[in-house]
Amino acid sequence: MEPAWRQQGRGRGRSQEGPGERSRPVGAAGRGGRSKAAVTVVPDHGVSVQSKFEEIRKSNQAAAQRLVETRISSSSDEDDEDDDRGVEHKDGKRGKILLSTFTTYTDQTGGDSAALARTGQYVSDLFQSGALTCLICISSVKRTQQVWSCSSCFSLFHLPCIQKWARDSAFLVSSVTDEDFGQKQHPWPCPKCRAEYPPSSTPNRYMCYCGKLQDPPADPWLVPHSCGSVCQKELKPTCGHTCLLLCHPGPCPPCPKMVSVSCMCGKAKPLPRRCSNKAWSCQQHCGKLLACKQHTCTQPCHTECSPCPRVSVQRCVCGREQAERPCASPRWTCQQVCGSLLSCGNHTCEVVCHDGVCPPCPRSVSRSCPCGKTKSSLPCTEEVFPCGDTCDRRLSCGKHTCSMRCHRGSCETCRQEVEKECRCGKYRKLMPCHKEYLCDSKCPKTRSCQRHQCRRKCCPGNCPTCDQSCGRTLGCRNHKCPSACHQGSCYPCPELVDVRCTCGSTFLTVPCGRERSTKPPRCKEPCRCPPSCHHPTRESHRCHPSSCPPCRQTCLLPLPSCSHTCPQPCHDLVLVRSQQVQLAGPWEQPSEPAFVKKALPCPPCEVPIPTSCFGEHEVTPVPCHRQGRFSCKRPCGQPLTCGNHSCSRECHLVTNENKCEVCDEGCSKSRPPGCPHTCPRPCHPGNCPPCRQMIRQRCHCKISMLYVECTKMTSADEQTKVELGSCNNQCPKELSCGHRCKQVCHPGVCEEKCQQKVKLRCPCKRIKKEFLCSLSAQCVQCDDACRDQQKKVSQMKEAEQKAAKEEEQRKLQEELEAFEKRQQRGGRRSKKRGRREEVDDDQGRRGRWWRCATFVLVPLGGALLSAAAYYLLT
């Protein structure tokens, strides 16, 4: 299997598309497209160049956007700027995060953070650019990526990388060792410390360091990949307390709790001690009896007494010899055989120095012949002879038995000829049984590394592991794998490389292979590079990678045209855009860089010199290189010969050749109130003559047009102006009563006292009288005659209504009687009778119409006659 860094491509600028994708036509589906059908593009020479340019431009923009997003999410974004101000700000922010993480611990220790050195280094590495590297893919661990931390070495790995590593490791082990492939569950190791984890511990979720929160959010004010809560892991060595730090990487610090414990020997009174360092000595002599049972411990207070260091004379186990030996090992044996007479009384003990009773005589028990077929009980002084039967003991081959007679000693080798199969199972041959048959054929199978052949003679199939060195180039591209030849990805390079700053005083240790992509560490030493401008020294700044920043000191070179010095920043080396030839397209590379460093000349002197304008309107500071009188762009302001106006030309120097302008405007003096005309004379001194023009205006009633001399109108008083504006005709306006105004043409609203005579009638219109229009609010009252007439008219109306009702009742009664008669006749009627009835019906219908007309016309006629009589009487 290829490692992750090999599967993703080897070139830095190479895209991750396959070869087929790189050569596909313009119209093919893109990386995110879903179309699977090939698209045939007809080449168009008029549009091909433009379409290719647009495609390249879009791909470049997409690549730039992905690069920007990657840079924003990187954990090293906060360390990209080199200016002191940004560095101090980031150091302050980092210090606040570290302080908040360690506060709960330092509160217990009274501010002592000496025990936090190791844990603090892990936390600091999270903020250091390039300090954290995934050893599987050899790339930086960013704060927004999902990670997994080893519980043994506390190294951080990308979650997808460690998942793939666990799967590949278990697969390789099972493919080599399992007869039933995939049936057993094999552990997988950590890529760095080789600590083994069971398959159930394969990470499948992104957890914080303490394991409480899944998918912890990226908080800029917390340690990356931390949940921000208290760790609460059980401390090691186990003391019953938990970690008090906020969720953190690396090992938990020693327990900071205070406990009351006695000394190691238990003689002193309990004292409050730090739980992580609770073992203490009272410095008194121990005095305990040692294991030798002769001396006491003389060491100061301790936990367990060491062996007795003294030397004493001690006997061996059998008690025959004495020697000076350490008290710590009092039991020892000499090299003499015991030699004591055994219980049989015939033989002696052959055991080397021992204590206790000697063992029984080995010949006193039941014995058998050498082949074991015949058993006998003889005294220990007599030997057991062979029985004379066939030996029949199993030979070393395990297949045949010994054919000799019963004998002492070991049986001879098996010499029977048998057909043997070689170890690899290819050939058979007759040969002595005790010999192994090995053919000369070499095994063609590949070993477990899947790279080299076995080549062992007559291999039975269990090919040994490859004994050659792997020799493949590691992911760092600097070293080769030193392990034995193996299958799958090599372990990460264990070497560490120091990435140093420019001056070499500060270095950062990173895994091998990361030194090319890791930025040099920030160094607090001053930069030692010599100045590249005319100044003797550079501005004081910290050590930095790449070239020094442009010099910001003041130039201070003397200017050529005055006595001042150049106040601009140093411009000996300034980036200037180079003049390049127009490129034919994006596929061409520029022959020169876009910006080049050049020395620019000093700019003109800008020191302000107070200078007055030509007309002495103002005194303005003028740059030194433009020193001299100037035009302030204001009007000249010198009085003209007319005495009324001033020169309107732009500020100028007045000389005989350059005089002020001649006034060619009309008279602009103010006219008398009410005069709308201008003075006909040109601009002149003194008063204007009286206005003789005629004013055309309408009269007060707006009917006639009047012509009045302007002087008369402007010099007249209010009364005269009213008379001059009147046409002396009757006012044409109508009053509110509807009559015409009787006054002569006048301004304003007409008076409402109308003198026109009007006629008024009483309510019944019989009496009529004349009044003035202004007194028309009065009314004429009816007299007794009017009331009698109204009474007669009302009586006539009532009589007519009564007669109409009676007529209607009569007609209804006749119709009812006729209907009842028709109902009483019934039966079949003759044709004549039917015709007669029809005629009668027609006649009756005509009679009813006449009656209805009479009923309507008679009251109507009476009403008309009453109205006519009333009108005549009034």
Solvent accessible surface area in square Angstrom, and as a share of the most:
residue,aa,sasa,rsa
1,M,111,0.50
2,E,83,0.37
3,P,17,0.11
4,A,15,0.12
5,W,38,0.13
6,R,46,0.17
7,Q,104,0.46
8,Q,111,0.50
9,G,37,0.35
10,R,152,0.55
11,G,34,0.33
12,R,214,0.78
13,G,82,0.78
14,R,147,0.54
15,S,56,0.36
16,Q,145,0.64
17,E,41,0.19
18,G,29,0.28
19,P,108,0.68
20,G,55,0.53
21,E,79,0.35
22,R,128,0.47
23,S,91,0.59
24,R,81,0.30
25,P,69,0.44
26,V,82,0.47
27,G,36,0.35
28,A,29,0.22
29,A,34,0.27
30,G,42,0.41
31,R,148,0.54
32,G,78,0.75
33,G,44,0.42
34,R,226,0.83
35,S,69,0.45
36,K,200,0.85
37,A,78,0.60
38,A,103,0.80
39,V,67,0.39
40,T,126,0.73
41,V,72,0.42
42,V,124,0.71
43,P,105,0.66
44,D,76,0.39
45,H,165,0.74
46,G,69,0.66
47,V,84,0.48
48,S,44,0.28
49,V,87,0.50
50,Q,100,0.44
51,S,43,0.27
52,K,106,0.45
53,F,74,0.31
54,E,53,0.24
55,E,78,0.35
56,I,55,0.28
57,R,94,0.34
58,K,126,0.53
59,S,60,0.39
60,N,88,0.45
61,Q,100,0.45
62,A,44,0.34
63,A,45,0.35
64,A,53,0.41
65,Q,100,0.44
66,R,119,0.43
67,L,111,0.55
68,V,76,0.44
69,E,95,0.43
70,T,60,0.35
71,R,104,0.38
72,I,129,0.65
73,S,35,0.22
74,S,14,0.09
75,S,20,0.13
76,S,18,0.11
77,D,43,0.22
78,E,51,0.23
79,D,15,0.08
80,D,45,0.23
81,E,94,0.42
82,D,82,0.42
83,D,73,0.38
84,D,61,0.31
85,R,205,0.75
86,G,11,0.11
87,V,4,0.02
88,E,110,0.49
89,H,127,0.57
90,K,31,0.13
91,D,50,0.26
92,G,37,0.36
93,K,39,0.16
94,R,43,0.16
95,G,35,0.34
96,K,128,0.54
97,I,6,0.03
98,L,37,0.18
99,L,122,0.61
100,S,51,0.33
101,T,4,0.02
102,F,25,0.10
103,T,52,0.30
104,T,50,0.29
105,Y,6,0.02
106,T,25,0.14
107,D,103,0.54
108,Q,77,0.34
109,T,18,0.11
110,G,74,0.71
111,G,53,0.51
112,D,81,0.42
113,S,59,0.38
114,A,79,0.61
115,A,45,0.35
116,L,6,0.03
117,A,74,0.58
118,R,145,0.53
119,T,2,0.01
120,G,13,0.13
121,Q,106,0.47
122,Y,56,0.21
123,V,0,0.00
124,S,37,0.24
125,D,33,0.17
126,L,9,0.04
127,F,7,0.03
128,Q,48,0.21
129,S,11,0.07
130,G,11,0.11
131,A,16,0.13
132,L,37,0.18
133,T,12,0.07
134,C,0,0.00
135,L,24,0.12
136,I,23,0.12
137,C,16,0.10
138,I,28,0.14
139,S,40,0.26
140,S,30,0.20
141,V,6,0.03
142,K,38,0.16
143,R,37,0.14
144,T,74,0.43
145,Q,62,0.28
146,Q,86,0.38
147,V,7,0.04
148,W,40,0.14
149,S,35,0.23
150,C,1,0.00
151,S,83,0.54
152,S,62,0.40
153,C,25,0.15
154,F,42,0.18
155,S,17,0.11
156,L,12,0.06
157,F,0,0.00
158,H,15,0.07
159,L,9,0.05
160,P,90,0.57
161,C,17,0.10
162,I,0,0.00
163,Q,38,0.17
164,K,54,0.23
165,W,25,0.09
166,A,3,0.02
167,R,144,0.53
168,D,25,0.13
169,S,17,0.11
170,A,30,0.23
171,F,86,0.36
172,L,32,0.16
173,V,61,0.35
174,S,8,0.05
175,S,45,0.29
176,V,78,0.45
177,T,85,0.50
178,D,17,0.09
179,E,174,0.78
180,D,100,0.52
181,F,110,0.46
182,G,48,0.46
183,Q,133,0.59
184,K,135,0.57
185,Q,139,0.62
186,H,29,0.13
187,P,57,0.36
188,W,2,0.01
189,P,23,0.14
190,C,0,0.00
191,P,2,0.01
192,K,113,0.48
193,C,48,0.29
194,R,111,0.41
195,A,29,0.22
196,E,123,0.55
197,Y,29,0.11
198,P,70,0.44
199,P,46,0.29
200,S,105,0.68
201,S,48,0.31
202,T,43,0.25
203,P,14,0.09
204,N,118,0.60
205,R,133,0.48
206,Y,18,0.07
207,M,56,0.25
208,C,8,0.05
209,Y,25,0.09
210,C,18,0.11
211,G,42,0.40
212,K,103,0.44
213,L,71,0.35
214,Q,82,0.36
215,D,76,0.39
216,P,9,0.06
217,P,97,0.61
218,A,64,0.50
219,D,56,0.29
220,P,70,0.44
221,W,135,0.48
222,L,43,0.21
223,V,6,0.03
224,P,7,0.05
225,H,9,0.04
226,S,5,0.03
227,C,26,0.16
228,G,23,0.22
229,S,47,0.30
230,V,49,0.28
231,C,3,0.02
232,Q,106,0.47
233,K,82,0.35
234,E,104,0.47
235,L,7,0.03
236,K,185,0.78
237,P,125,0.79
238,T,97,0.57
239,C,38,0.23
240,G,66,0.63
241,H,50,0.22
242,T,58,0.34
243,C,2,0.01
244,L,32,0.16
245,L,0,0.00
246,L,31,0.16
247,C,0,0.00
248,H,6,0.03
249,P,6,0.04
250,G,7,0.07
251,P,19,0.12
252,C,40,0.24
253,P,8,0.05
254,P,63,0.40
255,C,5,0.03
256,P,2,0.02
257,K,63,0.27
258,M,107,0.48
259,V,39,0.22
260,S,82,0.53
261,V,33,0.19
262,S,41,0.27
263,C,9,0.06
264,M,65,0.29
265,C,20,0.12
266,G,52,0.50
267,K,112,0.48
268,A,26,0.20
269,K,166,0.70
270,P,80,0.50
271,L,83,0.41
272,P,92,0.58
273,R,76,0.28
274,R,72,0.26
275,C,7,0.04
276,S,57,0.36
277,N,93,0.47
278,K,87,0.37
279,A,65,0.50
280,W,34,0.12
281,S,32,0.20
282,C,25,0.15
283,Q,131,0.58
284,Q,92,0.41
285,H,130,0.58
286,C,5,0.03
287,G,46,0.44
288,K,100,0.43
289,L,105,0.52
290,L,13,0.07
291,A,95,0.74
292,C,17,0.10
293,K,152,0.64
294,Q,120,0.53
295,H,35,0.16
296,T,68,0.39
297,C,8,0.05
298,T,87,0.51
299,Q,82,0.36
300,P,68,0.42
301,C,5,0.03
302,H,27,0.12
303,T,89,0.52
304,E,150,0.67
305,C,47,0.28
306,S,49,0.32
307,P,100,0.63
308,C,6,0.04
309,P,114,0.72
310,R,120,0.44
311,V,94,0.54
312,S,24,0.16
313,V,95,0.55
314,Q,23,0.10
315,R,134,0.49
316,C,9,0.05
317,V,28,0.16
318,C,42,0.25
319,G,28,0.27
320,R,119,0.44
321,E,62,0.28
322,Q,97,0.43
323,A,38,0.29
324,E,133,0.59
325,R,72,0.26
326,P,65,0.41
327,C,2,0.01
328,A,52,0.40
329,S,47,0.30
330,P,73,0.46
331,R,168,0.61
332,W,35,0.12
333,T,70,0.41
334,C,5,0.03
335,Q,157,0.70
336,Q,78,0.35
337,V,79,0.45
338,C,15,0.09
339,G,42,0.40
340,S,45,0.29
341,L,114,0.57
342,L,17,0.09
343,S,105,0.68
344,C,40,0.24
345,G,40,0.38
346,N,84,0.43
347,H,57,0.26
348,T,70,0.41
349,C,3,0.02
350,E,147,0.66
351,V,69,0.39
352,V,71,0.41
353,C,9,0.06
354,H,36,0.16
355,D,74,0.38
356,G,69,0.66
357,V,145,0.83
358,C,33,0.20
359,P,62,0.39
360,P,101,0.64
361,C,2,0.01
362,P,103,0.65
363,R,80,0.29
364,S,67,0.43
365,V,95,0.55
366,S,80,0.52
367,R,41,0.15
368,S,48,0.31
369,C,7,0.04
370,P,35,0.22
371,C,15,0.09
372,G,41,0.40
373,K,96,0.41
374,T,70,0.41
375,K,155,0.66
376,S,36,0.23
377,S,103,0.66
378,L,67,0.33
379,P,78,0.49
380,C,12,0.07
381,T,87,0.50
382,E,84,0.38
383,E,85,0.38
384,V,22,0.13
385,F,153,0.64
386,P,54,0.34
387,C,50,0.30
388,G,35,0.33
389,D,71,0.37
390,T,51,0.30
391,C,2,0.01
392,D,72,0.37
393,R,78,0.28
394,R,150,0.55
395,L,19,0.09
396,S,107,0.69
397,C,37,0.22
398,G,46,0.44
399,K,144,0.61
400,H,38,0.17
401,T,58,0.34
402,C,3,0.02
403,S,100,0.65
404,M,84,0.37
405,R,172,0.63
406,C,8,0.05
407,H,28,0.13
408,R,137,0.50
409,G,55,0.53
410,S,107,0.69
411,C,33,0.20
412,E,94,0.42
413,T,65,0.38
414,C,2,0.01
415,R,168,0.61
416,Q,94,0.42
417,E,124,0.56
418,V,38,0.22
419,E,103,0.46
420,K,41,0.17
421,E,87,0.39
422,C,5,0.03
423,R,96,0.35
424,C,36,0.22
425,G,38,0.37
426,K,124,0.53
427,Y,112,0.43
428,R,148,0.54
429,K,112,0.47
430,L,117,0.58
431,M,29,0.13
432,P,38,0.24
433,C,6,0.04
434,H,76,0.34
435,K,103,0.44
436,E,116,0.52
437,Y,35,0.13
438,L,84,0.42
439,C,10,0.06
440,D,114,0.59
441,S,29,0.18
442,K,96,0.40
443,C,11,0.07
444,P,86,0.54
445,K,113,0.48
446,T,69,0.40
447,R,35,0.13
448,S,31,0.20
449,C,2,0.01
450,Q,105,0.46
451,R,109,0.40
452,H,46,0.21
453,Q,90,0.40
454,C,3,0.02
455,R,130,0.47
456,R,78,0.29
457,K,109,0.46
458,C,0,0.00
459,C,9,0.06
460,P,63,0.40
461,G,35,0.33
462,N,110,0.57
463,C,34,0.21
464,P,53,0.33
465,T,99,0.58
466,C,6,0.03
467,D,119,0.62
468,Q,90,0.40
469,S,75,0.49
470,C,4,0.03
471,G,34,0.33
472,R,54,0.20
473,T,54,0.32
474,L,5,0.03
475,G,19,0.19
476,C,0,0.00
477,R,104,0.38
478,N,71,0.36
479,H,73,0.33
480,K,133,0.56
481,C,6,0.04
482,P,107,0.67
483,S,51,0.33
484,A,61,0.47
485,C,7,0.04
486,H,42,0.19
487,Q,50,0.22
488,G,3,0.03
489,S,31,0.20
490,C,23,0.14
491,Y,70,0.27
492,P,19,0.12
493,C,9,0.05
494,P,103,0.65
495,E,85,0.38
496,L,122,0.61
497,V,41,0.24
498,D,69,0.36
499,V,13,0.08
500,R,121,0.44
501,C,12,0.07
502,T,80,0.47
503,C,34,0.20
504,G,27,0.26
505,S,58,0.37
506,T,41,0.24
507,F,103,0.43
508,L,24,0.12
509,T,61,0.35
510,V,0,0.00
511,P,17,0.11
512,C,2,0.01
513,G,11,0.11
514,R,19,0.07
515,E,46,0.21
516,R,138,0.50
517,S,60,0.39
518,T,10,0.06
519,K,77,0.33
520,P,47,0.30
521,P,10,0.06
522,R,69,0.25
523,C,3,0.02
524,K,157,0.67
525,E,73,0.33
526,P,80,0.50
527,C,28,0.17
528,R,161,0.59
529,C,50,0.30
530,P,105,0.66
531,P,47,0.29
532,S,67,0.43
533,C,29,0.17
534,H,77,0.34
535,H,19,0.08
536,P,118,0.74
537,T,91,0.53
538,R,58,0.21
539,E,71,0.32
540,S,110,0.71
541,H,38,0.17
542,R,72,0.26
543,C,10,0.06
544,H,20,0.09
545,P,50,0.31
546,S,103,0.67
547,S,81,0.52
548,C,22,0.13
549,P,61,0.38
550,P,101,0.64
551,C,23,0.14
552,R,181,0.66
553,Q,48,0.21
554,T,56,0.32
555,C,2,0.01
556,L,111,0.55
557,L,70,0.35
558,P,105,0.66
559,L,11,0.06
560,P,135,0.85
561,S,99,0.64
562,C,35,0.21
563,S,109,0.70
564,H,55,0.25
565,T,64,0.37
566,C,0,0.00
567,P,78,0.49
568,Q,71,0.32
569,P,80,0.51
570,C,16,0.09
571,H,19,0.09
572,D,29,0.15
573,L,78,0.39
574,V,46,0.27
575,L,113,0.56
576,V,45,0.26
577,R,167,0.61
578,S,15,0.10
579,Q,180,0.80
580,Q,76,0.34
581,V,129,0.74
582,Q,169,0.75
583,L,67,0.33
584,A,79,0.61
585,G,13,0.13
586,P,51,0.32
587,W,122,0.43
588,E,73,0.33
589,Q,148,0.66
590,P,64,0.40
591,S,114,0.74
592,E,90,0.40
593,P,88,0.55
594,A,50,0.39
595,F,99,0.41
596,V,40,0.23
597,K,113,0.48
598,K,109,0.46
599,A,77,0.60
600,L,75,0.37
601,P,117,0.73
602,C,41,0.25
603,P,50,0.31
604,P,82,0.52
605,C,4,0.02
606,E,92,0.41
607,V,46,0.27
608,P,85,0.53
609,I,44,0.22
610,P,101,0.64
611,T,18,0.10
612,S,35,0.23
613,C,0,0.00
614,F,59,0.25
615,G,22,0.21
616,E,128,0.58
617,H,67,0.30
618,E,51,0.23
619,V,104,0.60
620,T,47,0.27
621,P,82,0.52
622,V,9,0.05
623,P,28,0.17
624,C,20,0.12
625,H,81,0.36
626,R,149,0.54
627,Q,117,0.52
628,G,35,0.34
629,R,113,0.41
630,F,46,0.19
631,S,29,0.19
632,C,18,0.11
633,K,150,0.64
634,R,118,0.43
635,P,88,0.56
636,C,5,0.03
637,G,44,0.42
638,Q,77,0.34
639,P,108,0.68
640,L,20,0.10
641,T,140,0.81
642,C,16,0.09
643,G,63,0.61
644,N,67,0.34
645,H,45,0.20
646,S,55,0.35
647,C,1,0.00
648,S,78,0.50
649,R,91,0.33
650,E,88,0.40
651,C,5,0.03
652,H,16,0.07
653,L,84,0.42
654,V,76,0.43
655,T,58,0.34
656,N,129,0.66
657,E,161,0.72
658,N,49,0.25
659,K,129,0.55
660,C,33,0.20
661,E,64,0.29
662,V,130,0.74
663,C,28,0.17
664,D,134,0.69
665,E,97,0.44
666,G,46,0.44
667,C,15,0.09
668,S,82,0.53
669,K,61,0.26
670,S,111,0.71
671,R,52,0.19
672,P,71,0.45
673,P,125,0.79
674,G,67,0.65
675,C,14,0.08
676,P,99,0.62
677,H,40,0.18
678,T,104,0.60
679,C,11,0.07
680,P,112,0.70
681,R,117,0.43
682,P,97,0.61
683,C,22,0.13
684,H,8,0.04
685,P,104,0.66
686,G,47,0.45
687,N,145,0.74
688,C,33,0.20
689,P,58,0.37
690,P,86,0.54
691,C,16,0.10
692,R,167,0.61
693,Q,89,0.39
694,M,109,0.49
695,I,30,0.15
696,R,157,0.57
697,Q,54,0.24
698,R,123,0.45
699,C,1,0.01
700,H,41,0.18
701,C,14,0.08
702,K,139,0.59
703,I,111,0.56
704,S,33,0.22
705,M,64,0.29
706,L,35,0.17
707,Y,130,0.50
708,V,13,0.08
709,E,36,0.16
710,C,1,0.00
711,T,39,0.23
712,K,118,0.50
713,M,29,0.13
714,T,37,0.21
715,S,88,0.57
716,A,22,0.17
717,D,90,0.47
718,E,132,0.59
719,Q,117,0.52
720,T,51,0.30
721,K,72,0.30
722,V,55,0.32
723,E,109,0.49
724,L,55,0.27
725,G,3,0.03
726,S,17,0.11
727,C,20,0.12
728,N,120,0.62
729,N,85,0.44
730,Q,70,0.31
731,C,0,0.00
732,P,46,0.29
733,K,77,0.33
734,E,133,0.60
735,L,19,0.09
736,S,102,0.66
737,C,61,0.37
738,G,46,0.44
739,H,51,0.23
740,R,117,0.43
741,C,4,0.03
742,K,131,0.55
743,Q,67,0.30
744,V,85,0.49
745,C,6,0.03
746,H,28,0.13
747,P,62,0.39
748,G,54,0.52
749,V,140,0.80
750,C,13,0.08
751,E,110,0.49
752,E,102,0.46
753,K,158,0.67
754,C,6,0.04
755,Q,109,0.48
756,Q,71,0.31
757,K,137,0.58
758,V,36,0.21
759,K,121,0.51
760,L,39,0.20
761,R,116,0.42
762,C,2,0.01
763,P,103,0.65
764,C,6,0.04
765,K,116,0.49
766,R,58,0.21
767,I,37,0.19
768,K,99,0.42
769,K,106,0.45
770,E,107,0.48
771,F,51,0.21
772,L,59,0.29
773,C,14,0.08
774,S,56,0.36
775,L,93,0.46
776,S,46,0.30
777,A,106,0.82
778,Q,99,0.44
779,C,96,0.57
780,V,11,0.06
781,Q,129,0.57
782,C,25,0.15
783,D,60,0.31
784,D,101,0.52
785,A,53,0.41
786,C,1,0.01
787,R,137,0.50
788,D,83,0.43
789,Q,17,0.08
790,Q,84,0.37
791,K,128,0.54
792,K,133,0.56
793,V,31,0.18
794,S,51,0.33
795,Q,99,0.44
796,M,89,0.40
797,K,104,0.44
798,E,114,0.51
799,A,64,0.49
800,E,38,0.17
801,Q,116,0.51
802,K,132,0.56
803,A,58,0.45
804,A,14,0.11
805,K,136,0.58
806,E,104,0.46
807,E,47,0.21
808,E,86,0.38
809,Q,121,0.54
810,R,101,0.37
811,K,20,0.08
812,L,96,0.48
813,Q,94,0.42
814,E,68,0.30
815,E,80,0.36
816,L,91,0.45
817,E,82,0.37
818,A,42,0.32
819,F,101,0.42
820,E,83,0.37
821,K,120,0.51
822,R,121,0.44
823,Q,119,0.53
824,Q,151,0.67
825,R,119,0.43
826,G,48,0.46
827,G,77,0.74
828,R,243,0.89
829,R,121,0.44
830,S,69,0.44
831,K,146,0.62
832,K,151,0.64
833,R,91,0.33
834,G,21,0.20
835,R,148,0.54
836,R,140,0.51
837,E,26,0.12
838,E,110,0.49
839,V,78,0.45
840,D,77,0.40
841,D,63,0.33
842,D,56,0.29
843,Q,105,0.47
844,G,28,0.27
845,R,112,0.41
846,R,150,0.55
847,G,24,0.23
848,R,84,0.31
849,W,176,0.62
850,W,185,0.65
851,R,65,0.24
852,C,61,0.37
853,A,40,0.31
854,T,76,0.44
855,F,55,0.23
856,V,91,0.53
857,L,112,0.56
858,V,93,0.53
859,P,35,0.22
860,L,97,0.48
861,G,29,0.28
862,G,13,0.12
863,A,44,0.34
864,L,116,0.58
865,L,130,0.65
866,S,7,0.04
867,A,61,0.47
868,A,51,0.40
869,A,49,0.38
870,Y,54,0.20
871,Y,171,0.65
872,L,148,0.73
873,L,115,0.57
874,T,38,0.22
